[in-house]
Amino acid sequence: IYGPGRQLERSGNSWAEEHGCSAACQAFVASAQPHALGGKSPLLHMPWKDTMRRVVRQSKFRHVFGQAVKNDQCYDDIRVSRVTWDSSFCAVNPRFVAIIIEASGGGAFLVLPLHKTGRIDKSYPTVCGHTGPVLDIDWCPHNDQVMASGSEDCTVMVWQIPENGLTLSLTEPVVILEGHSKRVGIVAWHPTARNVLLSAGCDNAIIIWNVGTGEALINLDDMHSDMIYNVSWNRNGSLICTASKDKKVRVIDPRKQEIVAEKEKAHEGARPMRAIFLADGNVFTTGFSRMSERQLALWNPKNMQEPIALHEMDTSNGVLLPFYDPDTSIIYLCGKGDSSIRYFEITDESPYVHYLNTFSSKEPQRGMGYMPKRGLDVNKCEIARFFKLHERKCEPIIMTVPRKSDLFQDDLYPDTAGPEAALEAEEWFEGKNADPVLISLKHGYIPGKNRDLKVVKKNILDSKPTANKKCDLINIPKKTPDTASVQNEAKLDEILKEIKSIKDTICNQDERISKLEQQMAKIAA
């Protein structure tokens, strides 16, 4: 093996064989040895940097490393759900972390402000309106206080979380969306249109809802012959891709209700697949080979006969959950039951999917939450943050690019998707498309004030035009008497609830103070 200005230390061939290098690599090492080229090696006549450049691919993300936070910054004593469903069980935004938990007599999930670390009391309030176990949860990208949940009780519920978190358990959703005949295992908000929510159930149907009116406007119930494993929107929300138990990956135009592209046996194994859209329109999939080896693949929807890239990883049986960052083109793969996170960079150069590194820990993961880019600390060059679910706790893991400078790193943080919706629900259903509204992270992201979600259901018995009014999460109120009165009533209800909550808290504190005074009196006596 050669170093700059050094002699041959040992045979390159023996080193390559010993480290299990490929035949091509061994041939390259052999060509670098003096005896292979009449005593002269081309590598010895090159600058050392050029040699390294030929061997190692240049990437600013090559040295990304993961680090778990200290114990006092974890969320402890949480009974993570044991339901047998391959969702992530955790959803995160810049304000809250939500975790599906074990609950008796129905389904529930915790919603904790990010700063609420440490031991979580068993009496901490939960969101508990479902009558069956909760299977999937998703934060609205346009309102950090609105969340959707899907459950075994066949319903989708949309919740409004108070600005400072829960003080009392939440049992009443803003709206209940009923339309599935079997359990609902997938919920996903539209990336750019306000109030558009997708749900998929074990009835093999996909329903797209206008949450502002509580209506199911698109029902794709005849496109899948078997269970849907996952659904992913593309960058502007014009297409969805799905992975199904029938081993097909489908690209669907939901508004035209037609399949744009599909691939049979994208992965030949029988275990669950995942498929997600990338920013450039390609589709990334994870699955299993016929020999039960875990695979990842990259596909072009315009030609799905052969994959752009296909890599085999290992023989573990945990489903690989992909998390994608469109700003850096990095995909993080978290296997359920694994104790590691592998990450890859997607580029236009062969082999297209480039392995970067692996973050390893001791404990296996039950689920994983992924923070949107606007929730990261740009001053510490943090490019991803995961919330790893253990059996009894949630542990944040921070991915960082090592940089010496404390200045804002423009190359790591291009403008990213902000919380502002690019379209209204009605515009999207009419056929319009729009890319996400981007924001700069140069001065950090400060969450703004979110308006309450209001649902105005259509009166099907009344044909007057006023019955068609629609309301949304952040829309400016229409200046009409009906809408104004509805909003005033809703605001009044909210104020009364808050007053009642404060009164209850004061009563509890009064009781506690009187008990403590009695104890002090006994001690003094």
C-alpha positions in Angstrom: 0.0 0.0 0.0 1.5 3.4 -1.0 1.5 6.7 0.8 3.0 10.0 -0.4 6.8 9.6 -0.8 6.7 6.1 0.9 7.9 2.7 -0.2 5.7 -0.3 -0.8 4.6 -1.4 2.7 2.7 -4.6 1.7 1.2 -6.2 -1.4 -1.9 -4.3 -2.6 -3.4 -7.6 -3.8 -3.2 -9.3 -0.4 -4.8 -6.2 1.2 -7.6 -6.1 -1.3 -8.4 -9.8 -0.9 -8.2 -9.6 2.8 -10.8 -6.7 2.9 -13.2 -8.4 0.5 -12.8 -6.0 -2.3 -14.5 -6.6 -5.7 -12.6 -8.1 -8.6 -12.6 -4.6 -10.3 -11.1 -3.1 -7.2 -8.4 -5.8 -6.9 -7.5 -5.3 -10.6 -7.1 -1.5 -9.9 -4.9 -2.2 -6.9 -2.8 -4.6 -9.0 -2.3 -2.1 -11.7 -0.9 0.3 -9.2 2.0 -2.0 -8.2 5.4 -1.6 -9.7 5.8 -5.2 -10.8 2.6 -4.9 -12.9 4.0 -2.1 -15.0 7.7 -2.8 -15.3 8.6 -1.3 -12.0 6.7 2.0 -12.3 3.3 2.7 -10.9 1.1 5.5 -12.4 -0.1 6.4 -8.9 3.5 7.3 -7.8 3.7 9.9 -10.6 0.4 11.6 -9.6 -0.2 14.2 -6.9 -1.6 12.4 -3.8 -4.8 14.5 -4.0 -5.5 13.4 -7.5 -5.1 9.8 -6.4 -7.7 10.3 -3.7 -10.0 12.1 -6.0 -10.1 9.0 -8.3 -10.9 6.7 -5.4 -13.3 8.7 -3.3 -16.4 10.5 -4.7 -16.5 14.2 -3.7 -19.5 15.2 -1.7 -20.2 17.8 1.0 -22.3 15.2 2.8 -19.6 12.5 2.9 -18.8 13.3 6.6 -22.4 13.7 7.9 -22.5 12.1 11.3 -25.4 11.3 13.7 -25.4 11.9 17.4 -28.1 11.0 20.0 -28.9 13.7 22.5 -28.3 13.3 26.3 -30.7 11.5 28.4 -32.2 14.6 29.9 -33.2 15.8 26.4 -35.2 12.6 25.7 -38.9 12.0 26.3 -39.1 9.2 28.9 -41.7 6.8 30.3 -43.8 6.7 27.1 -45.7 3.5 26.4 -45.2 3.3 22.6 -47.9 1.5 20.7 -47.5 -2.2 20.2 -50.0 -2.4 17.3 -48.7 -4.5 14.4 -48.7 -1.9 11.7 -45.7 -0.7 9.6 -46.1 3.1 10.1 -43.6 5.4 11.8 -45.8 5.9 14.9 -44.3 9.4 15.3 -44.8 12.7 13.7 -42.9 15.9 14.3 -43.0 19.6 13.4 -41.2 22.7 14.7 -43.6 23.0 17.7 -44.7 19.5 18.7 -43.8 15.8 18.7 -46.7 13.4 18.5 -46.4 9.7 19.4 -48.9 6.9 19.1 -49.2 5.2 22.5 -50.8 2.1 24.1 -54.3 3.0 25.3 -57.1 1.0 26.9 -60.6 1.3 25.5 -59.6 2.9 22.2 -56.7 4.6 20.5 -54.7 7.6 21.6 -51.6 9.6 20.9 -49.5 12.0 22.9 -48.7 15.5 21.7 -45.8 17.1 23.5 -44.2 20.5 23.0 -40.6 20.0 21.9 -39.3 21.5 25.1 -41.3 19.1 27.3 -38.4 16.7 27.7 -37.7 14.3 30.6 -40.1 11.9 32.3 -43.7 12.2 31.0 -46.2 11.7 33.7 -48.8 8.9 33.2 -51.6 11.3 33.7 -50.3 13.6 30.9 -53.3 14.5 28.6 -53.7 12.6 25.4 -55.6 12.9 22.1 -58.1 10.1 22.6 -61.2 10.4 20.4 -60.8 7.1 18.4 -62.6 4.0 19.5 -59.9 1.7 18.0 -56.1 1.8 18.0 -54.5 4.7 16.0 -52.4 3.5 13.1 -51.0 6.6 11.5 -50.7 10.4 12.3 -49.5 13.3 10.2 -49.1 17.0 10.9 -50.5 19.5 8.5 -47.6 21.2 6.6 -49.6 24.5 6.5 -50.6 24.7 10.2 -48.4 23.4 13.0 -51.4 23.0 15.3 -53.5 20.7 13.0 -53.0 17.0 12.9 -54.8 14.1 11.1 -55.1 10.6 12.5 -56.2 7.3 11.0 -57.5 4.4 13.1 -58.8 0.8 13.2 -62.2 2.3 13.8 -62.4 3.1 10.0 -62.4 6.9 10.5 -60.0 9.8 9.9 -60.1 12.5 12.5 -58.6 16.0 12.2 -57.5 17.7 15.5 -56.7 21.3 16.5 -54.0 21.3 19.2 -53.8 24.4 21.5 -50.9 26.7 20.9 -49.1 25.8 24.1 -50.0 22.1 24.1 -52.6 20.1 25.9 -53.8 20.9 29.4 -56.7 18.5 29.2 -57.2 15.4 27.2 -58.7 16.1 23.7 -61.7 13.9 22.8 -63.5 16.1 20.3 -61.9 16.4 16.8 -62.6 19.4 14.6 -64.0 17.0 11.9 -64.5 13.3 11.5 -64.1 12.0 8.0 -66.0 8.8 7.4 -65.9 6.9 4.1 -63.6 3.8 4.6 -65.2 0.4 5.2 -62.1 -1.0 6.9 -59.3 0.3 9.1 -57.4 3.4 7.9 -53.7 2.9 8.0 -52.4 5.9 6.0 -53.0 9.6 6.2 -51.0 12.2 4.2 -51.6 15.9 3.8 -51.2 17.5 0.3 -47.8 19.3 0.2 -48.9 22.6 -1.4 -52.8 22.8 -1.3 -54.5 23.9 1.9 -56.9 21.5 3.6 -56.4 18.6 1.1 -55.9 15.3 2.9 -55.4 11.8 1.6 -56.3 8.6 3.4 -55.9 5.0 2.5 -57.5 2.0 4.2 -57.4 -1.8 4.2 -60.5 -1.6 1.9 -57.8 -0.9 -0.8 -59.4 2.5 -1.4 -57.7 5.9 -1.5 -59.9 8.9 -0.6 -58.9 12.6 -1.0 -60.8 14.9 1.3 -61.5 18.7 1.4 -61.1 19.1 5.2 -62.5 22.6 5.0 -65.9 21.2 4.1 -65.6 17.6 5.4 -66.3 16.2 2.0 -64.7 13.2 0.2 -64.1 14.7 -3.3 -62.0 11.9 -4.9 -62.4 8.2 -4.3 -60.0 5.8 -5.9 -61.5 2.5 -4.9 -60.8 0.3 -8.0 -57.1 0.8 -8.6 -55.6 -1.6 -6.0 -56.5 -5.3 -5.8 -54.6 -5.7 -2.5 -53.5 -3.9 0.6 -51.8 -0.5 0.1 -48.5 -0.3 2.0 -47.9 3.4 1.5 -48.8 6.5 -0.5 -46.5 9.4 -1.3 -47.3 12.8 -3.0 -44.9 14.3 -5.5 -43.3 17.7 -5.0 -46.2 19.8 -6.3 -49.0 17.3 -5.3 -50.1 16.6 -8.9 -49.4 12.8 -8.7 -49.2 10.1 -6.0 -47.2 6.9 -6.0 -48.3 3.8 -4.1 -46.7 0.5 -3.1 -49.1 -2.4 -2.7 -49.2 -6.0 -1.5 -49.7 -7.2 -5.1 -45.9 -6.2 -5.5 -46.9 -3.3 -7.9 -45.7 0.3 -7.7 -48.2 2.6 -9.3 -48.0 6.3 -10.2 -51.5 7.8 -10.2 -53.0 11.1 -11.3 -55.7 11.4 -8.6 -57.8 14.1 -10.3 -58.0 12.3 -13.6 -58.4 9.0 -11.7 -56.0 7.2 -13.9 -52.8 5.2 -13.5 -49.9 7.0 -15.3 -47.3 4.3 -14.8 -46.9 1.0 -13.0 -44.3 -1.7 -12.4 -45.2 -5.3 -11.6 -42.8 -7.0 -9.1 -40.8 -3.9 -8.4 -39.3 -6.1 -5.6 -40.0 -9.8 -5.8 -40.1 -10.5 -2.1 -43.3 -11.0 -0.2 -42.6 -8.6 2.6 -43.9 -5.0 2.6 -42.5 -2.3 0.1 -42.3 1.4 0.3 -42.3 3.9 -2.5 -41.7 7.7 -2.4 -41.4 10.5 -4.9 -38.2 12.4 -5.2 -37.9 16.1 -6.1 -36.9 15.4 -9.7 -40.0 13.2 -10.3 -38.2 9.8 -10.0 -39.5 7.2 -7.6 -37.4 5.6 -4.9 -38.5 2.2 -3.5 -37.5 -0.2 -0.7 -38.5 -3.8 -0.6 -37.2 -7.4 -0.5 -35.7 -9.8 -3.0 -37.0 -13.3 -3.6 -34.2 -14.5 -1.2 -35.5 -12.0 1.5 -32.6 -9.6 1.1 -33.5 -6.0 1.6 -33.3 -3.9 -1.5 -33.5 -0.2 -2.6 -34.2 0.9 -6.1 -34.6 4.1 -8.2 -37.2 4.3 -11.0 -38.1 6.7 -13.8 -41.9 6.8 -14.1 -41.6 7.5 -17.8 -39.9 4.1 -18.3 -40.4 1.6 -15.5 -39.3 -1.5 -17.4 -35.9 -1.5 -15.6 -34.7 0.4 -12.5 -32.2 3.2 -12.9 -30.4 1.6 -9.9 -31.0 -1.5 -7.8 -28.9 -2.3 -4.6 -29.2 -5.2 -2.2 -28.4 -4.3 1.4 -28.7 -7.1 4.0 -31.0 -10.0 5.1 -32.8 -8.3 8.0 -36.5 -8.7 8.0 -37.5 -5.2 9.2 -39.4 -2.9 6.8 -37.2 0.0 5.6 -38.9 3.3 6.1 -37.5 6.0 3.8 -37.2 9.7 4.8 -36.3 12.1 2.0 -34.8 15.6 2.2 -35.4 17.3 -1.2 -33.0 20.1 -0.4 -29.9 17.9 0.0 -31.2 14.9 -2.0 -30.4 12.6 0.9 -32.5 9.6 1.7 -32.4 8.1 5.3 -33.5 4.5 5.7 -34.7 3.4 9.1 -35.6 -0.3 9.4 -38.2 -1.2 11.9 -36.5 -3.3 14.6 -33.1 -2.1 13.4 -30.7 -0.1 15.6 -29.2 1.9 12.7 -30.1 4.6 10.2 -28.4 4.4 6.8 -28.2 7.4 4.6 -27.6 7.8 0.8 -27.2 10.7 -1.6 -29.1 10.6 -4.8 -27.3 12.2 -7.8 -27.3 12.2 -11.6 -24.0 10.2 -11.8 -23.8 6.5 -11.8 -24.5 4.5 -9.6 -27.1 7.3 -8.8 -27.7 6.1 -5.2 -24.4 6.7 -3.2 -24.0 5.2 0.2 -22.8 7.9 2.7 -22.7 6.4 6.2 -24.6 4.6 8.9 -25.6 5.9 12.4 -25.6 2.9 14.8 -26.9 2.6 18.3 -27.6 -0.3 20.7 -31.4 -0.1 21.0 -33.8 -1.2 18.2 -36.2 1.3 17.0 -40.0 0.8 17.2 -40.7 3.9 15.0 -39.2 7.1 13.8 -40.2 10.8 13.5 -38.6 13.2 11.0 -38.4 16.9 11.6 -39.2 19.2 8.6 -36.2 21.4 7.5 -37.6 24.6 9.0 -37.4 23.0 12.5 -33.6 22.4 12.4 -30.8 24.5 14.1 -29.0 26.0 11.1 -26.3 27.5 13.4 -25.1 24.0 14.2 -25.1 22.8 10.6 -27.9 20.3 11.5 -29.3 18.8 8.3 -31.7 16.3 9.8 -33.3 15.4 13.2 -34.9 12.1 13.9 -37.1 11.1 16.9 -36.3 7.5 17.5 -39.0 5.5 19.4 -37.8 2.9 21.9 -40.1 0.7 23.9 -40.5 3.3 26.7 -39.0 6.5 25.4 -38.4 8.8 22.4 -34.8 9.8 21.7 -33.9 12.7 19.3 -31.0 12.0 17.0 -29.2 14.9 15.3 -27.5 14.6 11.9 -24.7 17.2 11.4 -22.3 18.3 8.6 -19.0 19.2 10.3 -18.0 22.8 9.5 -15.5 25.0 11.1 -17.2 28.3 10.4 -20.1 29.6 12.5 -21.6 31.5 9.5 -24.8 30.5 7.8 -23.9 27.7 5.2 -25.8 28.6 2.0 -24.8 25.3 0.3 -26.4 23.2 3.1 -29.6 25.3 3.4 -31.1 26.3 0.1 -34.6 27.8 0.3 -36.9 25.2 1.7 -40.7 24.6 1.7 -42.4 27.0 4.2 -45.7 26.8 6.0 -47.6 28.9 3.5 -50.0 27.0 1.1 -49.5 27.7 -2.6 -53.1 26.8 -3.5 -56.5 26.6 -2.0 -58.3 23.3 -1.9 -60.8 24.4 -4.5 -58.1 25.5 -6.9 -56.3 22.1 -6.7 -59.5 20.1 -7.2 -60.2 22.3 -10.3 -56.9 21.2 -11.8 -54.3 23.8 -10.8 -50.8 22.9 -9.7 -48.1 24.9 -7.8 -44.7 24.2 -6.3 -44.2 24.8 -2.6 -43.8 28.4 -1.4 -40.1 28.5 -0.4 -38.6 30.4 2.6 -35.0 31.2 3.5 -33.5 29.7 6.8 -30.7 32.3 6.9 -32.0 33.9 10.1 -33.6 30.8 11.4 -37.3 29.9 11.3 -39.7 31.6 13.7 -43.1 29.9 13.8 -45.9 32.3 13.2 -49.4 32.5 14.7 -51.7 29.9 13.2 -55.4 30.5 12.9 -57.9 27.9 14.0 -59.2 25.2 11.7 -62.9 25.9 10.9 -65.0 23.4 9.0 -68.1 24.6 7.2 -70.1 21.6 6.0 -72.4 22.0 2.9 -76.1 21.8 3.5 -77.2 19.3 0.9 -80.9 20.2 1.5 -80.3 23.8 0.7 -79.5 24.8 -2.9 -78.8 28.5 -2.1 -75.3 29.7 -3.1 -74.5 30.6 0.5 -74.5 26.9 1.3 -71.4 26.4 -0.8 -69.2 28.6 1.4 -65.9 26.9 2.3 -63.6 27.7 5.1 -59.9 26.7 5.7 -57.1 26.6 8.3 -55.5 30.0 7.7 -57.8 31.7 5.2 -58.9 35.4 5.8 -62.5 35.3 6.9 -65.1 36.3 4.3 -67.0 39.4 5.2 -70.5 38.0 5.2 -72.9 37.9 8.2 -73.2 34.0 8.2 -69.5 33.3 8.2 -68.7 36.1 10.7 -71.3 34.8 13.2 -70.0 31.2 12.8 -66.4 32.4 13.5 -67.5 34.5 16.4 -69.4 31.6 18.0 -66.4 29.4 17.5 -64.0 32.0 19.0 -66.4 32.4 22.0 -66.5 28.7 22.5 -62.7 28.5 22.5 -62.4 31.4 25.0 -64.9 29.8 27.3 -63.1 26.5 27.1 -59.8 28.2 27.9 -61.4 30.0 30.9 -62.8 26.7 32.2 -59.4 25.1 31.8 -57.7 27.9 33.7 -60.4 27.7 36.5 -59.9 24.0 36.8 -56.1 24.5 37.1 -56.6 27.2 39.8 -58.9 24.9 41.8 -56.4 22.1 41.6 -53.6 24.4 42.7 -55.8 25.8 45.6 -56.4 22.2 46.8 -52.7 21.4 46.6 -51.8 24.6 48.5 -54.3 23.9 51.3 -52.9 20.3 51.6 -49.3 21.6 51.8 -50.4 24.2 54.4 -51.9 21.5 56.5 -48.8 19.4 56.3 -46.7 22.4 57.3 -49.0 23.1 60.3 -48.6 19.5 61.4 -44.8 19.7 61.1 -44.7 23.0 63.0 -46.9 21.6 65.8 
